[in-house]
Amino acid sequence: MRITRFLPVISLLFYCLSGTGFTEQNRVINGSHAAVQTEEGNAAQKTVQMTDINDIRPPVKVGIDPDIFYYFVYAFCAVIMLGLLIAAFFYLKRRKKKEKISLFVSPDEAAFKLLDELNGYTASNGREFYFKLSAGLRKYILGRFGIDALEMTSEELLPRVFELKLDTDLKKEIKNFLYSSDTVKFAGKPAKQEKMESDLKFAKDFVLKTTQTTT
């Protein structure tokens, strides 16, 4: 009874001492270890294989970027347009100043300029001469005295001229000039060279004397 009680213990000791148990245990352990090593080796191999593959980079752009080029062109065109607008602004401004200066030419200066252009006319074109001479003198009266002489006949103009504070002889001379020039312009009377020269001199004297009187 006592011996059979210890048989399992004795069998276990014998099994261990004979090395069979240790062999099986080592086999299990070694198998597990080998499996682990195999998995690690496969992982390492995969890592090596993956690291051997070079990264594929995107294509590198060479030259000027089209977007930047278009922006540059637009900016350049904008600068050119701005420069043209500024130049046009100053040109128009200067032109307006010149026009204003021309508008402020005094009546006597404008009259003398027109009368000087009549020098050299001959009797052959006397009718044209008296039309221009009469128009120039009437325009001067409009600018100097504010009388709309260009729209008046000689009969309408003379009463207004006689109302002005002018020398009596000067008023008589303007009356004689208006009537004599009307006969050449409208009645077809031939012009005489000496009379043309004297009438031109009278017109210049009239402008000069009335300018001195009103200043």
Backbone as a ProteinNet text record, in pm:
[ID]
protein_1_A
[PRIMARY]
MRITRFLPVISLLFYCLSGTGFTEQNRVINGSHAAVQTEEGNAAQKTVQMTDINDIRPPVKVGIDPDIFYYFVYAFCAVIMLGLLIAAFFYLKRRKKKEKISLFVSPDEAAFKLLDELNGYTASNGREFYFKLSAGLRKYILGRFGIDALEMTSEELLPRVFELKLDTDLKKEIKNFLYSSDTVKFAGKPAKQEKMESDLKFAKDFVLKTTQTTT
[TERTIARY]
84	0	86.4	183.9	269.9	353.5	397.1	483.5	402	282.1	198.5	162	159.1	128.7	237.1	361.3	473.5	510.6	438.5	472.1	462.4	362.4	358.6	477.5	518.4	631.8	757.1	774	894.9	896.8	781.6	775	811.7	767.1	797.2	944.3	1006	1149.3	1226.9	1184.8	1255	1242	1127.7	1103.7	1192.1	1205	1288	1434.5	1479.1	1620.4	1661.9	1572.2	1610.1	1627.8	1585.8	1605	1495.1	1402	1293.1	1208.6	1180.7	1098.6	1167.2	1298.8	1372	1379.1	1389.7	1398.4	1270	1154.8	1026.8	1006.6	1049.8	1032.4	1117.8	1243.1	1333	1281.9	1219.7	1167.7	1056	970.3	860.9	914	1009.9	1065.9	1140.1	1223.8	1302.3	1211.6	1102.5	1009.6	945.5	907.6	847.7	947.9	1073.5	1178.5	1208.9	1211.7	1240.4	1130.3	1005.9	894.5	904.1	943.1	959	1068.2	1184.3	1295.7	1257.1	1178.9	1137.4	1050.9	956.8	871.7	952.9	1049.9	1133.9	1217.3	1269.6	1351.1	1270.3	1146.7	1061.4	1030.3	1004.4	975.8	1095.8	1216	1338.1	1362.5	1336.7	1356.7	1262.3	1135.7	1040.4	1084.5	1138	1185	1297.8	1393.1	1506.5	1458.5	1362.5	1310.9	1239.2	1164.7	1092.4	1186.8	1294.9	1390.9	1471	1479.9	1552.9	1477.5	1343.6	1263.7	1280.1	1327.1	1345.9	1211.1	1199.3	1076.4	1056.5	933.4	901	860.6	942.9	916.5	831.2	753.8	673.9	764	718.1	801.6	835.1	958.9	1007.8	984.7	919.1	892.7	1020.3	1047.1	1166.7	1123.3	1190.7	1157.9	1064.3	1000.2	912.5	773.6	718.4	582.5	485.1	399.1	305.5	218.6	175.4	91.6	167.7	293.9	376.3	400.8	422.3	446.5	325.4	206	84.7	62.8	89.2	77.1	172.7	293.8	392.6	345.9	291.5	242.4	126.9	33.3	-79.9	-32.8	63	115	184.7	261.2	331.2	231.8	127.3	24.7	-48.4	-71.8	-138.9	-53.6	77.6	167.9	168.9	172	170.1	41	-71.9	-199.8	-206.7	-155.4	-155	-68.9	47.3	134.2	68.1	-3.3	-72.5	-184.7	-256.1	-363.4	-308.8	-196.3	-135.2	-87.7	-23.4	24.1	-92.1	-201.5	-318.6	-380.8	-381.3	-438	-360.6	-226.8	-146.7	-152.1	-163.1	-172.8	-301.8	-412.5	-540.6	-544.3	-481.7	-477.9	-399.4	-285.3	-204.4	-277.8	-349.1	-422.8	-533.6	-602.2	-707.6	-650.8	-531.3	-468.7	-440.3	-391	-362.8	-490.8	-598.7	-725.9	-776.9	-759.5	-802.9	-721.8	-591.8	-507.2	-551.8	-584.2	-628.5	-763.1	-848.7	-977.5	-962.7	-856.9	-837.4	-757.2	-742.9	-676.4	-763.4	-702.1	-777.7	-836.4	-946.9	-1010.7	-918.4	-835.9	-747	-638.3	-586.6	-485.9	-544	-665.2	-730.1	-757.7	-798.2	-828.1	-701.9	-594.4	-469.5	-416.3	-432.6	-387.2	-464.8	-597.1	-679.6	-649.8	-632	-605.8	-470.8	-373.6	-242.1	-248.5	-341.3	-356	-413.8	-471.9	-532	-431.7	-312	-208.8	-176	-165.7	-131.9	-250.3	-372.4	-488.8	-491	-535	-544.5	-691.3	-711.8	-848.2	-920.6	-844.9	-908.9	-990	-951.3	-1029.5	-1078.5	-1123.9	-1168.5	-1292.9	-1384.4	-1506.7	-1473.3	-1385.8	-1343.4	-1272.7	-1192.4	-1120.4	-1217.3	-1323.9	-1416.6	-1504.5	-1535.8	-1608.5	-1525.2	-1396.6	-1310.6	-1281.5	-1261	-1231.8	-1351.7	-1469.4	-1590.2	-1617	-1598.7	-1621.1	-1521.2	-1395.9	-1295.4	-1325.4	-1370.5	-1402.2	-1526.7	-1626.6	-1747.3	-1717.6	-1631.3	-1594.3	-1520.6	-1438.9	-1370.1	-1470.6	-1570.5	-1672.7	-1748	-1774.8	-1840.9	-1754	-1626.6	-1538.7	-1507.9	-1497.8	-1460.7	-1580.5	-1692.4	-1806	-1927.1	-1923.7	-2035.6	-2154.3	-2135.5	-2242.8	-2234	-2345.2	-2345.1	-2347.2	-2236.2	-2229.8	-2234.3	-2193.6	-2192.2	-2332.7	-2431	-2569.1	-2652.3	-2588.5	-2661.7	-2626.4	-2723.3	-2694.7	-2626.8	-2577.7	-2511.8	-2609.8	-2736.1	-2836.5	-2866.3	-2858.5	-2883	-2761.3	-2644.9	-2522.3	-2488.2	-2507.3	-2463.8	-2525.9	-2656.2	-2710	-2642	-2606.8	-2539.7	-2398.1	-2332	-2196.2	-2200	-2300.1	-2308.4	-2342.1	-2391	-2416.5	-2288.2	-2182.9	-2057	-1987.3	-1907.8	-1831.7	-1702.9	-1719.9	-1606.4	-1595.8	-1482.1	-1461.8	-1560.6	-1612.6	-1714.4	-1660.5	-1538.4	-1479.1	-1464.2	-1433.9	-1418.8	-1553.4	-1660.7	-1794.1	-1831.5	-1797.4	-1826.7	-1747.4	-1625	-1540.3	-1592.6	-1639.5	-1694.3	-1822.4	-1899.3	-2021.5	-1987.1	-1890.7	-1849.6	-1793.2	-1718.6	-1659.7	-1768.2	-1865.5	-1970.3	-2049.3	-2085.2	-2164	-2082	-1957	-1874.5	-1841.9	-1818.7	-1789.5	-1913.6	-2033.2	-2156.5	-2178.7	-2139.9	-2159	-2070.7	-1955.1	-1866.4	-1915.4	-1958.6	-1999	-2130.8	-2227.2	-2362.8	-2409.3	-2354.6	-2398.6	-2306.4	-2195.7	-2104.6	-2020.7	-2004.9	-1921.6	-1775	-1699	-1557.9	-1477.1	-1385.3	-1298.7	-1176.9	-1129.1	-1008.6	-895.3	-775.5	-661.2	-631.6	-633.3	-603.3	-708.7	-835.3	-942.8	-929.6	-889.9	-869.8	-760.5	-651.8	-541.3	-581.3	-656.1	-698.9	-800.5	-890.6	-987.8	-918.1	-816.3	-741.4	-669.5	-613.8	-546.8	-647.2	-767.2	-870.1	-907.8	-926.3	-965.3	-859.5	-732.7	-626.2	-625.8	-647.7	-652.5	-772.2	-885.7	-1004.6	-978.1	-918.1	-886.7	-788.6	-686.3	-584.7	-642.8	-722.4	-776.8	-880.5	-965.9	-1067	-1004.4	-896	-825.6	-765.8	-704.8	-646	-753.2	-871.5	-979.3	-1039.5	-1056.7	-1124.6	-1031.9	-899.4	-805.9	-761.6
-120	0	123.5	128.9	246.3	259.1	144.5	150.6	200	150.3	192.9	340	394.4	537.5	622.7	576.6	658	625.3	536.3	499.2	619.2	700.3	816	908.5	929.7	1019.8	960.5	826.9	760.2	763.8	742.7	745.4	882.8	986.1	1123.7	1152.6	1109.5	1131.9	1058.8	936.6	858	924.8	977.5	1043.1	1165.9	1237.1	1359	1323.2	1222.7	1188.1	1127.2	1059.7	997.3	1099.7	1222.1	1331.1	1342.5	1250.3	1257.1	1381.6	1414.9	1535.3	1661.2	1663.7	1785.9	1800.3	1683.8	1691	1746.3	1694.2	1742.4	1889.8	1926.7	2068.3	2158.9	2112.5	2194	2202.8	2086.8	2087.3	2191	2194.6	2292.6	2434	2456.6	2592.1	2633.9	2537.1	2570.2	2596	2519.3	2541.5	2677.6	2715.8	2849.9	2957	2935.3	3034.2	3045.3	2928.8	2928.7	2999.4	2976.1	3043.6	3193.5	3235.8	3380.6	3435.5	3359.6	3407	3412.8	3313.7	3311.5	3433.1	3463.8	3581.3	3709.2	3719.2	3839	3850.1	3731.9	3735.2	3778.6	3725.3	3765.8	3914.8	3964.3	4108	4191.1	4145.9	4219.3	4218.3	4099.3	4088.7	4181.4	4184.8	4275.5	4420.6	4452.7	4589.9	4624.4	4525.5	4549.1	4566.8	4479.3	4490.1	4622.6	4670.5	4796.4	4914.8	4904	5014.7	5017.9	4902.7	4900.9	4971.6	4988.2	5054.8	5206	5273.3	5417.9	5488.6	5602	5681.1	5744.2	5741.9	5804.1	5948.7	6043.3	6185.2	6242.8	6345.4	6410.1	6481	6504.8	6572.8	6715.1	6752.7	6885.1	6981.3	7097.9	7198.1	7273.4	7287.2	7356.3	7481.2	7594.2	7719.1	7805.6	7903.3	7999.5	7940.1	7958.8	7912.8	7993.4	7928.7	8004.2	8102.2	8064.2	8155.8	8282.7	8265.4	8382.2	8467	8401	8473.8	8558.2	8500	8574.6	8691.5	8671.2	8780.8	8894.2	8856.9	8958.2	9036.6	8964.8	9031.9	9125.8	9080.2	9164.4	9289.4	9270.2	9384.3	9483.3	9431.7	9519.2	9598.8	9531.6	9600.8	9705.7	9674	9770	9894.4	9875.7	9990.1	10075.7	10010.7	10085	10165.6	10102.8	10172.4	10290.1	10270.1	10378.8	10494.1	10461.9	10566.6	10644.4	10573.5	10640.6	10730.6	10683.7	10765.5	10892.3	10878.5	10996.5	11094.4	11041.5	11128.2	11198.9	11125.9	11186.9	11294	11268.4	11366.1	11497.5	11488.4	11610.6	11679.5	11599.7	11659.9	11740.7	11681.3	11751.8	11873.3	11859.1	11971.9	12088	12057.9	12163	12224.7	12140.6	12191.5	12286.2	12250.8	12338.7	12472.5	12468.7	12594.4	12683.3	12620.1	12699	12757.6	12678.2	12729.1	12844.8	12832.4	12941.6	13067.5	13050.6	13166	13233	13148.9	13205.7	13276.3	13227.7	13292.3	13427.5	13446.6	13570.7	13674	13654.1	13754.9	13880.5	13992.6	14118.3	14154	14229	14265.8	14343.9	14432.3	14511.3	14424.1	14324.9	14235.1	14153.4	14102.2	14025.1	14112.3	14237.4	14327.7	14362.8	14395.7	14430.1	14311.6	14191.2	14073	14057.9	14076.4	14063.1	14174.9	14296.5	14409.9	14396.6	14341.2	14321.4	14220.9	14127.4	14028.8	14090.6	14209.9	14275.8	14359.7	14373	14445.9	14369.4	14444.4	14380.8	14352.9	14373.3	14354.7	14464.4	14430.9	14526.5	14551.6	14647.4	14685.8	14572.9	14480.9	14371.1	14280.4	14271	14193.5	14284.9	14406.3	14506.5	14463.9	14390.6	14348.9	14255.8	14160.8	14070.9	14149.8	14247	14329.9	14401.1	14460.3	14536.2	14445.1	14329	14234.2	14198.1	14168.6	14131.3	14251.2	14368.1	14486.6	14524.9	14523.5	14557.1	14454.9	14325.9	14221.8	14234.9	14265.9	14281.7	14399.4	14510.2	14628.1	14604.7	14538.3	14508	14410.6	14313.7	14219.6	14292	14390	14467.8	14546.6	14608.3	14683.9	14592.2	14469.3	14372.9	14341.6	14315.4	14280.8	14397.7	14518	14634.1	14696.7	14710.7	14784.8	14696.7	14571.7	14482.4	14501.7	14568.1	14588.6	14477.4	14408.8	14296.1	14348.9	14409.5	14477	14379.7	14255.8	14157.5	14123	14137.6	14102.5	14224.9	14340.3	14464.2	14517.6	14587.5	14663.9	14794.5	14864.8	14992.8	15091.5	15090.4	15180.8	15146	15018.6	14977.6	15003	14993.2	15005.6	15151.3	15240.7	15379.2	15445.5	15431.7	15493.8	15443.3	15315.4	15261	15316	15335.4	15391.1	15536.8	15611.1	15752.2	15767.7	15664.1	15670.4	15656	15607.4	15586.1	15719.4	15719.9	15839.9	15843.1	15878.5	15885	16025.8	16053.8	16182.5	16197.5	16319.3	16343.3	16314.8	16356.6	16331.6	16181.5	16107.9	15962.1	15897.4	15950.3	15897.7	15926.1	16045.9	16080	15991.1	15961.6	15878.3	15734.3	15681.4	15545.6	15540.9	15652.1	15658.1	15655.9	15739.2	15744.3	15609	15544.4	15414.6	15310.5	15303.9	15202.2	15220.4	15344.1	15366.4	15339.7	15382.4	15362.5	15214.4	15140.9	14997.3	14920.3	14966.3	14898.5	14910.9	15024.1	15041.4	14945.4	14914.2	14818.9	14676.4	14646	14508.5	14469.7	14562.6	14524.8	14592.6	14708.4	14780.6	14754.5	14687.3	14654.4	14770.7	14872	14984.9	14941.5	14977.4	14938.3	15004	14925.4	14977.5	15045.2	15148.1	15219	15186.8	15172.8	15131.3	15232.6	15362.7	15464.8	15465	15449.7	15447.2	15323.2	15211.4	15089.2	15111.4	15175.1	15199.4	15298.3	15402.3	15500.1	15438.9	15354.8	15288.9	15190.7	15121.8	15030.3	15109.4	15224.4	15308.5	15361.5	15400.9	15447.9	15338	15216.1	15106.4	15084.7	15091.5	15075.3	15192	15314.3	15429.9	15420.7	15374.5	15360.5	15262.4	15150.1	15051.4	15110.6	15177.4	15233.1	15342.2	15432.4	15542.8	15494.6	15402.6	15353.5	15265	15200.3	15121.7	15214.4	15324.3	15420.3	15491.1	15512.7	15583.6	15498.8	15368.7	15281.5	15220.3	15240.4	15184.5	15291.2
0	0	0	81.8	90.6	-35.8	-97.6	-216.5	-335.3	-352.5	-465.7	-457.5	-335	-316.7	-379.2	-379.3	-428.5	-572.8	-640.9	-778.6	-875.3	-867.4	-959.3	-942.1	-821.9	-796.5	-854.2	-834.4	-883.3	-1034.9	-1097	-1243.9	-1297.9	-1230	-1273.6	-1263.4	-1154.2	-1136.7	-1244.2	-1274.8	-1374.6	-1512.1	-1535.5	-1665.3	-1682.6	-1577.2	-1582	-1593.3	-1513.4	-1513.2	-1646.3	-1712.3	-1838.7	-1950.5	-1932.4	-2031.9	-2132.4	-2126.9	-2225.8	-2207.1	-2085.8	-2057.1	-2100.8	-2069.6	-2108.3	-2258.8	-2326.4	-2473.8	-2533.5	-2483.8	-2534.4	-2504.4	-2382.7	-2343.6	-2430	-2453.6	-2536.3	-2679.5	-2720.6	-2857.6	-2871.3	-2775.2	-2779.7	-2775.4	-2684	-2668.1	-2793.1	-2842.5	-2962.3	-3082.7	-3088.3	-3199.9	-3194.6	-3076	-3061.1	-3094.4	-3047	-3071.6	-3221	-3287.4	-3431.7	-3509.1	-3464.4	-3532.7	-3519.6	-3397.6	-3374.6	-3461.7	-3467.8	-3549.5	-3697.3	-3740.9	-3882.3	-3915.8	-3826.1	-3849.2	-3849.4	-3754.4	-3750.9	-3876.9	-3924.1	-4046.2	-4166.7	-4175.8	-4288.8	-4285.3	-4162.5	-4149	-4188.2	-4144.1	-4177.4	-4326.6	-4388.9	-4533	-4608.7	-4559	-4623.2	-4609.5	-4489.5	-4467.1	-4560.9	-4577	-4666.8	-4809.1	-4848.4	-4984.2	-5006.6	-4904.9	-4919.4	-4923.3	-4844.6	-4845.9	-4973.5	-5042.7	-5168.7	-5279.9	-5264.3	-5367.9	-5353.6	-5458.3	-5454.7	-5459.6	-5385.3	-5386.4	-5523.4	-5573.9	-5702.4	-5675.8	-5720.6	-5696.6	-5809.7	-5777.7	-5882.9	-5981.9	-6104.5	-6204.7	-6161.3	-6184.1	-6145.8	-6261.6	-6235.1	-6337.4	-6370.4	-6498.7	-6545.7	-6621.3	-6599.2	-6667.4	-6585.2	-6655.7	-6588.9	-6572.9	-6457.1	-6430.5	-6517	-6596.1	-6682.5	-6606.2	-6486.3	-6407.4	-6373.1	-6330	-6296.5	-6420.8	-6535.2	-6659.8	-6698.3	-6688.2	-6721.9	-6626.4	-6498.2	-6402.3	-6438.3	-6479	-6516.1	-6638.8	-6737.4	-6858.5	-6825.2	-6742.1	-6703.3	-6628.4	-6538.7	-6462.9	-6555.1	-6650.8	-6745.1	-6829	-6878.4	-6957.4	-6873.6	-6746.6	-6658.6	-6638.6	-6623.4	-6606.5	-6732.8	-6849.9	-6976	-6990.1	-6958.8	-6968.6	-6872.4	-6752.3	-6654.8	-6703.3	-6761	-6814.2	-6926.5	-7015.1	-7125	-7073.5	-6971.9	-6915	-6851	-6779.6	-6716.6	-6822.9	-6929.2	-7036.9	-7106.1	-7130.1	-7193.5	-7104.4	-6973.3	-6879.7	-6884.6	-6877.9	-6879.1	-7015.6	-7123	-7256.3	-7270.1	-7227.7	-7236.8	-7145.1	-7028.5	-6935.3	-6994.5	-7056.2	-7118.5	-7237.4	-7311.5	-7426.7	-7383.1	-7273.5	-7223.1	-7178.1	-7118.1	-7075.7	-7196.1	-7305.1	-7424.9	-7483	-7479.7	-7531.3	-7446.9	-7314.4	-7227.1	-7253.9	-7276.2	-7304.6	-7434.2	-7536	-7663.1	-7648.4	-7558.3	-7537.3	-7469	-7394.1	-7321	-7400.1	-7531.1	-7613.9	-7615.5	-7592.2	-7584.2	-7720.7	-7722.9	-7850.4	-7943.1	-7887.7	-7973.3	-8035.9	-7959.9	-8017	-8131.4	-8110.8	-8216.8	-8338.8	-8315.3	-8426.9	-8504.7	-8435	-8504.1	-8585.1	-8531.3	-8604.9	-8735.2	-8729.3	-8849.5	-8949	-8898.8	-8987.9	-9056.5	-8985.1	-9047.1	-9162.1	-9153.7	-9261.2	-9388.5	-9376.7	-9493.5	-9570.8	-9520.2	-9594.3	-9723.2	-9831.2	-9958.7	-10048	-9997.8	-10085.1	-10192.3	-10310.4	-10420.4	-10455.1	-10544.7	-10582.4	-10654.2	-10713.7	-10786.7	-10694.3	-10571	-10472.8	-10361.2	-10402.4	-10306.5	-10229.3	-10294.5	-10225.1	-10108.2	-10133.1	-10024.3	-9914.5	-9955.3	-9859.1	-9765.6	-9818.9	-9735.1	-9649	-9697.4	-9612.3	-9488.8	-9509.3	-9396.8	-9307	-9367.5	-9287.3	-9201.4	-9259	-9184.4	-9074.2	-9104.7	-9003.6	-8889	-8920.6	-8814.9	-8723.9	-8782.4	-8702.3	-8617	-8671.3	-8595.4	-8480.3	-8506.9	-8400.8	-8288.4	-8324.5	-8220.9	-8137	-8201.3	-8128	-8032.1	-8075.6	-7987.7	-7866.2	-7888.7	-7777.1	-7685.5	-7742	-7661.5	-7591.4	-7659.6	-7603.7	-7573.7	-7611.2	-7582.7	-7674	-7786.6	-7884.1	-7988.5	-8011.4	-8105.9	-8249.5	-8290.2	-8419.9	-8536.3	-8515	-8624	-8672.4	-8586.1	-8620.3	-8657.6	-8671.4	-8700.1	-8837.4	-8895.8	-9017.3	-8976.5	-9075.2	-9045.2	-8982.6	-9028.8	-8972.1	-8826.4	-8790.5	-8652.1	-8564	-8621.6	-8543	-8509.8	-8603.7	-8584.1	-8460.7	-8433.9	-8312.1	-8184.7	-8182.4	-8063.7	-8051.2	-8163.3	-8159.9	-8113.2	-8156.4	-8117.2	-7969	-7906.6	-7763	-7680.5	-7742.3	-7671	-7645.1	-7538.8	-7504.1	-7585.3	-7713.9	-7805.5	-7864.3	-7922.3	-7987.7	-8103	-8120.3	-8223.4	-8362.5	-8390.7	-8522.7	-8548.9	-8443.3	-8458.4	-8492.1	-8433.3	-8463.7	-8609.4	-8658.1	-8797.6	-8893.1	-8858.8	-8944.7	-8951.9	-8839.5	-8841.3	-8924.8	-8920.7	-9001.4	-9150	-9191.8	-9332.5	-9378.8	-9290.7	-9328.8	-9352.5	-9263.7	-9276.5	-9406.3	-9439.9	-9560.4	-9686.8	-9686.8	-9806.7	-9828.4	-9721	-9735.5	-9779.8	-9737.5	-9779.4	-9930.2	-9985.8	-10131.2	-10210.9	-10159.7	-10228.6	-10205.6	-10084.4	-10050.9	-10116.1	-10114.9	-10156.6	-10286.4	-10316.7	-10438.1	-10556.2	-10533.6	-10643.1	-10690.7	-10608.3	-10646.3	-10649.7	-10753	-10761.2	-10649.4	-10594.5	-10488.5	-10549.9	-10481	-10523.5	-10426.6	-10480.9	-10399.9	-10290.1	-10322.9	-10222.8	-10112.3	-10151.7	-10051.2	-9962.7	-10017.7	-9938.7	-9833.6	-9874.3	-9781.2	-9672.2	-9708.6	-9608.3	-9511.5	-9561.7	-9473.7	-9378.4	-9427.2	-9339.5	-9230.5	-9267.1	-9167.5	-9065.7	-9112.9	-9020.1	-8920	-8967.7	-8879	-8770.3	-8807.2	-8707.8	-8608.9	-8658.8	-8569.5	-8475.4	-8526.7	-8442.8	-8328	-8358.4	-8253.9	-8154.2	-8203.2	-8114.3	-8024.3	-8079.2	-8001.2	-7899.6	-7938.1	-7844.1	-7735.4	-7767.1	-7664.3	-7560.6	-7605.5	-7512.7	-7431.4	-7490.1	-7421.3	-7310	-7336.2	-7240.8	-7137.6	-7148.5	-7049.9	-6953
[MASK]
+++++++++++++++++++++++++++++++++++++++++++++++++++++++++++++++++++++++++++++++++++++++++++++++++++++++++++++++++++++++++++++++++++++++++++++++++++++++++++++++++++++++++++++++++++++++++++++++++++++++++++++++++++++++

